[in-house]
Amino acid sequence: MTTKILTARMEAHPEDSHTLARYESTGGYDALRKALAEMTPEQIVDSVKASNMRGRGGAGFPMGVKWGFLAPAEPRYLVINADESEPGTFKDRQLLERDPHQLLEGILISSYALGVDQAYVYIRGEYPKPARRLQRAIDEAYGAGLLGENILDSGFSLDVSIHLGGGAYICGEETALLNSLEGRRGEPRLKPPFPAVEGLYAKPTIVNNVESISNVPWMTLNGGDSYAAIGPERSSGTRLFSLSGHVKKPGNYEIVMGITWAELIYELGGGIRNDNALKAWIPGGASAPWLVPSEHLDTLVTIDDAAEQGTMLGSGAIVVMDETTNVVAAARNIVKFFAHESCGQCTPCREGTSWLDDILQRILDGQGRPEDIDLLLDVSDNISPGLAWPPAMTTICPLGPSATAPITSIMRWFRPEVEAMIPMSEVASA
């Protein structure tokens, strides 16, 4: 199926898809007009619930169900998580740069449905161009009477503000993001209370991802049931995947879930660079356990099928590795990233991720010891007891357990390769 919801406009009009003129000429803001003139807030929430869409930010929690948790206290806030920092993920950047009004219309409809009059977009600090594009769209919307007081004479008012992050990956976690937005240190909060009950400024807050909210205009125009009819049950709608690594055609691809990994990598991605053999791939960002061709090429690309294989679609980042990949070096790159980005609040994450990084580097330097194999697993088990998926946690947020995913992956699929990097003299003396 070739259904395109999120990328249709930018593919048809790549030169100016980000402008208000092009957006309105292609049906933009029709969904907002329908929502304000013909629908109650409750009907919009019901439509989102009927869509069965699961959040596109990583956790995969049903968006409509999340909306239903919003506490009745006022004021309420809508916060858009555009802190796209997961290694290999670049889909939200494209949505912000090339179709910002689609996101903005989604924010407007969602805010109307949720009783919100102030929304914030928290954008990764390293995304200056997406931030400029969105700010220009906001300015255009204010000028056209689509933002501000009494929008389209409906009595509904909304202000939208952009906040640039300071370069901390941890602020992609929703409660750390809220702390940062309040001007505090970006550290995750203990839950409960959840943001829907006590979020920004201790008021009810919904935090949604850019891609999730960008789907709302289509749902509003066509109905949640129509959205649910696209793709397999429990993985409804289209989804943007960022395909990178050792493929011939890297890029963002909007697909209807339910194709196989072979189709995604070899047909959409054009196959492996230099016609090398496929060795492994990360299916959902650096946090996700790896998949291998001998076991998973014919597996369907759905949320539930990924879970059955002990991994996740996560942020939608697919990183492909060919036969030339040193899996210890690949794992170390990921672990080093998480060690660097730990906020330091939880001891298992603060200390454990650095230990994992040091041990992997020791192996790469040719100074590994036979006991390092089990030590890697032991340290990982102290961060994520049981080393299962989804992970158990000894930490407030999933960052620490995420660092164990590459460790468990290389030990499950490539342990002989890891062991082969231990000097023979060391193995013999053991």
Secondary structure, DSSP 8 states (H G I E B T S, - for coil): ----SSSHHHHH-TTTTTSHHHHHHTTTTHHHHHHHHH--HHHHHHHHHHHT-B-SSSS--BHHHHHHT--S-SS-EEEEEE---STT--HHHHHHHH-HHHHHHHHHHHHHHHT-SEEEEEE-TT-HHHHHHHHHHHHHHHHTTSSBSSGGGSS--BEEEEEE--S-GGGGSHHHHHHHHTTS------SSS-TTTS-GGGS-EEEEEHHHHHTHHHHHHH-HHHHHTSSSTTS-SEEEEEEEESBSS-EEEEEETT-BHHIIIIIIS-SBGGG--EEEEESSSTTS--B-HHHHTTSB-SHHHHHHTT---TTSEEEEEETT--HHHHHHHHHHHHHHH--S-SHHHHHHHHHHHHHHHHHHTT---THHHHHHHHHHHHHSTT--SS---SSSSSHHHHHHHHHHHHHHH-HHHHHTTS-HHHHHH-
